[in-house]
Structures are given as C-alpha cells and as structure tokens.
Amino acid sequence: MGRGQRVAAAAGQALSDVLRPLGSVLDSVHQAVTSSLRPPDDVSIELGVKLSQDLKLGITCTQGEAVVVVRATWKLGPSAG
C-alpha cells in the first residue's frame, strides 16, 4: 500500500470515527424537540466535519472533529404567549 493509499485509508477511518456518534446526537435532538411542551415549528440541524492530518517522521496521525448546530424557530401568532 502506497503512502497516498495509507493517507486516504486513515482519513476514511477518521471520518467514520467522527460520524459514528452523530446518530445518537441526532436522536437526542429529535427526542428533545418532540418531547418539548412547546415544540418549534421548524428545526434544522447543520453538521460540520473537519479532518486534519499531522505527519511526523513518516507517521500519519489523522484527527477529526464534528460541529452540530441546531436551529429552532417558532412562528408566534396572536394566541402565543
């Protein structure tokens, strides 16, 4: 396996590692929204993934992080309050 293939494999594994817990995060957001006393009219979830690679002495270390942004909106009408 060449260097490029090793880097691609490491990046793929890092992406899998970063995305793995997002399923439970999405489930938690859904549970929180649906069990709310006043659930929002609209909910959007934005997922961001960042992968970085650090090469030291020929050893590849790939790191990743995820960002979750939840936006909720309520359409307030005359009966709101």
GUVEXTOR-66270 format. One line per 2 residues: number of its first residue (from 1); for each residue x, y, z of C-alpha. Coordinates in Angstrom, 2 decimals, always signed. Layout:
N
NUM	X:Y:Z; ... .
END
This chain:
81
1	+0.00:+0.00:+0.00; +1.45:+3.35:-1.05 .
3	+1.63:+6.50:+1.05; -1.38:+8.07:-0.69 .
5	-3.47:+4.99:-0.06; -2.46:+4.93:+3.61 .
7	-3.38:+8.60:+3.99; -6.74:+8.03:+2.25 .
9	-7.44:+5.00:+4.45; -6.56:+6.96:+7.60 .
11	-8.77:+9.87:+6.51; -11.64:+7.48:+5.79 .
13	-11.26:+5.89:+9.21; -11.11:+9.30:+10.90 .
15	-14.29:+10.36:+9.09; -16.04:+7.18:+10.24 .
17	-14.85:+7.79:+13.81; -16.13:+11.37:+13.75 .
19	-19.51:+10.50:+12.21; -20.21:+7.42:+14.38 .
21	-21.57:+9.31:+17.43; -23.67:+11.70:+15.33 .
23	-26.53:+9.20:+15.13; -27.07:+9.35:+18.88 .
25	-26.72:+13.16:+18.79; -29.46:+13.38:+16.15 .
27	-31.66:+11.01:+18.18; -31.15:+13.18:+21.27 .
29	-32.09:+16.36:+19.39; -35.19:+14.67:+17.96 .
31	-36.22:+13.40:+21.40; -35.72:+16.83:+22.98 .
33	-37.74:+18.58:+20.26; -40.63:+16.12:+20.17 .
35	-40.98:+15.97:+23.96; -40.97:+19.77:+24.38 .
37	-44.11:+21.39:+25.81; -43.95:+23.97:+23.01 .
39	-42.12:+22.27:+20.13; -40.76:+24.58:+17.44 .
41	-42.45:+24.91:+14.07; -39.14:+24.39:+12.30 .
43	-35.93:+22.63:+13.25; -32.76:+22.40:+11.21 .
45	-29.55:+20.64:+12.06; -26.25:+21.56:+10.44 .
47	-23.38:+19.11:+10.65; -19.80:+20.14:+10.03 .
49	-16.87:+17.77:+9.92; -13.22:+18.77:+9.97 .
51	-10.40:+16.34:+9.34; -6.76:+17.19:+9.82 .
53	-3.59:+15.28:+9.20; -0.31:+15.53:+11.04 .
55	+2.77:+13.93:+9.52; +5.68:+13.46:+11.89 .
57	+8.67:+11.34:+10.98; +6.64:+9.44:+8.41 .
59	+3.92:+8.55:+10.91; +0.45:+9.67:+9.92 .
61	-1.86:+10.87:+12.64; -5.31:+11.87:+11.44 .
63	-7.67:+13.76:+13.71; -11.25:+14.83:+13.27 .
65	-13.89:+16.90:+14.93; -17.57:+17.49:+14.35 .
67	-19.75:+20.52:+14.95; -23.51:+20.31:+15.34 .
69	-25.64:+23.46:+15.03; -29.34:+23.16:+15.90 .
71	-31.70:+25.95:+14.86; -35.28:+26.05:+16.08 .
73	-37.92:+28.60:+15.12; -41.36:+29.28:+16.45 .
75	-43.99:+31.11:+14.41; -45.61:+33.29:+17.03 .
77	-49.23:+34.04:+16.29; -51.90:+36.05:+18.09 .
79	-52.52:+33.20:+20.58; -48.83:+32.94:+21.53 .
81	-47.84:+33.86:+24.99 .
END
